[in-house]
Amino acid sequence: MKTIAVIPARYASTRFPAKLMQDLGGKTVITRTYEAAVNTQLFDDVFVVTDSDLIFQEIVAQGGKAIMSIKTHESGSDRIAEAVADLAVDVVVNVQGDEPFIDRDSLAQLIAVFKADTHREIDLASLMRPIQKPDEIQNPNNVKVVVDRQNRALYFSRSVVPHMRDADASVTYFQHIGIYAFRKQALMDFAQWPMQTLEAAEKLEQLRYLEFGKRIQMVQTAHVGVGIDTPEDLERARQMLNR
């Protein structure tokens, strides 16, 4: 089973423009992320996929592998699908470009899902973590996922799901952590499908996979991630690097 990591890397960012090219301990954020993915030794290959000449040249100059996006894409899945279309791979893991402190164990768990899936029943794997605080549960920026008894995704929502009509019921709420592993064919299929009503309503691309019958295996983790979305996040990352 050939497994690669793909790191989508857009130059533009609403909250923190050019964040991936910021200095983090003598190297750019995107270079730190690329090297961290390589150093996990989980992947047969690692690629940065970008729409930016600057980011492309940065990775190549560091001896890394980069792919330029040709088209404009509305979702991460579309961008990755274009990048891997001509690559002979089985499983593609989406690594977040703004998270240089990669949690190797979580990525290994996602890859293990496909190694154990001898009947090829799973199309995607992703992460979730239990949440208990009311403000975390009610925050629409925290996407919730509902799973079946095998931890396969039934639905994703920005709303509070399930709704607690019976206050005495015992329910565990799970927050979706947006790190994915895909079978290549699932990505190719996604890129050909039109957006459906649930995805349009929630603005969650993973719903397109469910609406077209793809099976998403969720893996429970304690990992939250250290994303760099603001200058303050970058300063915290610098402090972490110096510890």
Wavefront OBJ file of the C-alpha trace (Angstrom):
o trace
v 0.000 0.000 0.000
v 1.668 3.205 -1.182
v 0.884 6.083 1.148
v 1.789 9.723 0.598
v 1.274 12.957 2.513
v -0.027 16.024 0.717
v 0.236 19.456 2.338
v -2.133 22.019 0.769
v -0.475 25.430 1.072
v -2.303 28.597 0.044
v -0.408 31.883 0.252
v -3.487 33.971 0.979
v -5.108 33.841 4.403
v -7.925 36.035 5.663
v -6.733 36.270 9.261
v -2.963 36.055 8.694
v -1.743 36.691 5.127
v 1.458 34.866 4.115
v 1.490 32.936 7.389
v 3.144 29.892 5.824
v 6.152 31.997 4.824
v 6.695 33.447 8.294
v 9.915 32.667 10.143
v 9.741 29.917 12.738
v 13.123 29.315 14.315
v 15.137 30.107 11.195
v 12.866 28.268 8.757
v 9.491 29.111 7.261
v 6.335 27.594 8.728
v 5.684 25.567 5.572
v 9.243 24.208 5.542
v 8.910 23.200 9.194
v 5.657 21.378 8.384
v 7.129 19.654 5.338
v 10.180 18.461 7.258
v 8.009 17.281 10.167
v 5.893 15.185 7.776
v 9.009 13.646 6.226
v 10.527 12.958 9.639
v 7.532 10.880 10.746
v 8.807 8.202 8.319
v 5.192 7.170 7.766
v 5.009 8.117 4.103
v 6.456 6.861 0.850
v 6.529 10.468 -0.336
v 5.564 13.977 0.833
v 4.390 16.824 -1.423
v 3.407 20.438 -0.868
v 0.550 21.483 -3.166
v 0.316 25.231 -3.632
v -1.066 28.045 -5.762
v 1.904 30.246 -4.863
v 5.158 30.532 -6.808
v 6.803 31.784 -3.619
v 5.844 28.702 -1.608
v 6.706 26.401 -4.520
v 10.193 27.882 -4.810
v 10.673 27.785 -1.028
v 10.044 24.034 -0.843
v 12.113 23.219 -3.923
v 14.996 25.341 -2.609
v 14.969 23.268 0.578
v 15.221 20.058 -1.428
v 11.552 19.219 -1.030
v 8.832 18.242 -3.503
v 6.140 20.688 -4.553
v 3.258 20.642 -7.028
v 1.655 23.786 -8.478
v -2.135 23.895 -8.577
v -3.393 24.673 -12.061
v -7.043 25.344 -11.301
v -8.812 27.434 -8.676
v -10.365 25.183 -6.058
v -13.197 25.672 -3.591
v -12.162 22.839 -1.277
v -9.086 21.062 -0.015
v -10.295 17.790 -1.510
v -10.467 19.342 -4.988
v -6.940 20.748 -4.674
v -5.520 17.420 -3.500
v -7.433 15.463 -6.147
v -5.866 17.549 -8.916
v -2.398 17.069 -7.422
v -2.558 13.272 -7.115
v -4.537 12.489 -10.271
v -1.472 11.210 -12.133
v 0.338 9.700 -9.141
v 0.384 5.939 -8.539
v -0.729 5.926 -4.900
v -3.257 4.074 -2.760
v -3.772 6.316 0.282
v -3.358 10.087 0.541
v -3.041 11.816 3.909
v -3.904 15.516 4.104
v -1.454 17.266 6.449
v -2.298 20.831 7.487
v 0.321 23.293 6.272
v -0.063 25.593 9.260
v 0.491 22.859 11.871
v 4.264 22.311 12.071
v 4.017 20.283 15.281
v 2.707 17.103 13.714
v 1.258 14.407 15.941
v 2.824 11.259 14.506
v 0.608 8.872 16.475
v -2.608 10.336 15.056
v -1.341 10.068 11.483
v -0.204 6.505 12.114
v -3.691 5.628 13.393
v -5.279 6.945 10.196
v -2.931 4.908 8.016
v -3.574 1.829 10.165
v -7.297 2.041 9.295
v -6.520 1.231 5.657
v -3.940 -1.421 6.456
v -6.594 -3.253 8.484
v -9.325 -2.712 5.872
v -8.659 -5.859 3.869
v -12.128 -5.787 2.272
v -11.731 -2.138 1.201
v -14.876 -1.025 2.981
v -13.464 2.344 4.104
v -13.079 5.306 1.764
v -11.797 7.932 4.196
v -10.486 8.097 7.740
v -10.471 11.144 9.988
v -10.026 12.180 13.624
v -12.385 13.154 16.430
v -12.020 14.032 20.095
v -14.582 14.016 22.901
v -15.683 17.432 24.177
v -17.639 18.239 27.336
v -17.597 22.007 27.911
v -20.899 23.635 26.866
v -19.138 26.488 25.053
v -17.114 24.003 22.988
v -20.209 21.979 22.133
v -22.269 25.027 21.158
v -19.540 26.785 19.159
v -20.441 26.483 15.443
v -16.745 26.688 14.569
v -16.297 23.335 16.319
v -17.707 20.814 13.876
v -19.449 17.922 15.606
v -19.569 14.389 14.259
v -22.086 11.651 15.073
v -20.862 8.072 14.641
v -22.293 4.561 14.629
v -21.200 1.648 16.816
v -18.166 1.077 14.595
v -17.159 4.750 14.785
v -18.163 5.364 11.193
v -19.447 8.875 10.527
v -23.197 9.304 10.252
v -23.276 13.099 10.060
v -21.195 16.230 10.580
v -22.697 19.515 11.740
v -21.902 22.943 13.081
v -25.049 22.612 15.166
v -25.264 20.713 18.442
v -25.852 17.103 17.420
v -27.318 15.006 18.817
v -29.972 17.243 20.357
v -30.546 16.353 24.017
v -34.331 16.119 24.193
v -33.993 13.738 27.160
v -31.738 15.407 29.730
v -31.111 12.050 31.401
v -29.678 10.443 28.267
v -25.975 9.687 28.227
v -24.353 11.231 25.143
v -20.739 11.825 24.191
v -20.137 14.780 21.904
v -17.263 14.521 19.456
v -15.467 17.377 17.742
v -14.191 16.633 14.266
v -10.463 17.244 13.799
v -10.038 18.040 10.108
v -7.150 15.746 9.239
v -8.051 13.171 6.591
v -6.683 10.075 4.950
v -8.297 9.166 1.624
v -8.277 6.292 -0.767
v -7.216 7.904 -4.025
v -10.418 6.810 -5.744
v -12.519 8.670 -3.163
v -10.715 11.889 -4.062
v -11.159 11.289 -7.766
v -14.878 10.652 -7.265
v -15.291 13.762 -5.085
v -13.811 15.995 -7.764
v -16.468 14.801 -10.251
v -19.490 15.245 -7.983
v -21.542 18.452 -7.720
v -22.130 20.014 -4.323
v -25.324 18.750 -2.690
v -27.749 20.423 -0.304
v -26.233 19.321 3.013
v -22.754 20.491 2.081
v -24.177 23.775 0.800
v -26.095 24.345 4.026
v -23.332 23.465 6.503
v -20.341 24.496 4.346
v -18.640 21.186 5.201
v -17.071 19.338 2.285
v -17.016 15.999 4.149
v -20.805 15.904 3.812
v -20.433 15.496 0.053
v -18.684 12.179 0.658
v -21.525 11.005 2.915
v -24.228 12.235 0.558
v -22.738 10.117 -2.229
v -22.358 7.037 -0.030
v -18.668 7.106 0.892
v -17.729 5.560 4.244
v -15.708 7.623 6.694
v -14.000 5.826 9.576
v -13.495 8.097 12.568
v -10.573 7.563 14.939
v -10.695 8.946 18.468
v -7.719 11.011 19.552
v -6.676 13.378 22.320
v -4.743 15.463 19.797
v -6.033 19.011 19.265
v -3.333 20.467 17.048
v -1.338 23.674 17.147
v -2.483 25.661 14.143
v -0.967 29.023 13.202
v -3.890 31.265 12.282
v -2.801 34.570 13.860
v 0.441 36.402 14.711
v -0.201 35.420 18.327
v -0.296 31.740 17.323
v 3.042 32.197 15.570
v 4.600 33.654 18.697
v 3.331 30.703 20.748
v 4.801 28.332 18.153
v 8.161 30.063 18.459
v 8.050 29.618 22.206
v 7.195 25.927 21.817
v 10.092 25.441 19.424
v 12.508 26.954 21.934
v 11.449 24.691 24.806
l 1 2 3 4 5 6 7 8 9 10 11 12 13 14 15 16 17 18 19 20 21 22 23 24 25 26 27 28 29 30 31 32 33 34 35 36 37 38 39 40 41 42 43 44 45 46 47 48 49 50 51 52 53 54 55 56 57 58 59 60 61 62 63 64 65 66 67 68 69 70 71 72 73 74 75 76 77 78 79 80 81 82 83 84 85 86 87 88 89 90 91 92 93 94 95 96 97 98 99 100 101 102 103 104 105 106 107 108 109 110 111 112 113 114 115 116 117 118 119 120 121 122 123 124 125 126 127 128 129 130 131 132 133 134 135 136 137 138 139 140 141 142 143 144 145 146 147 148 149 150 151 152 153 154 155 156 157 158 159 160 161 162 163 164 165 166 167 168 169 170 171 172 173 174 175 176 177 178 179 180 181 182 183 184 185 186 187 188 189 190 191 192 193 194 195 196 197 198 199 200 201 202 203 204 205 206 207 208 209 210 211 212 213 214 215 216 217 218 219 220 221 222 223 224 225 226 227 228 229 230 231 232 233 234 235 236 237 238 239 240 241 242 243
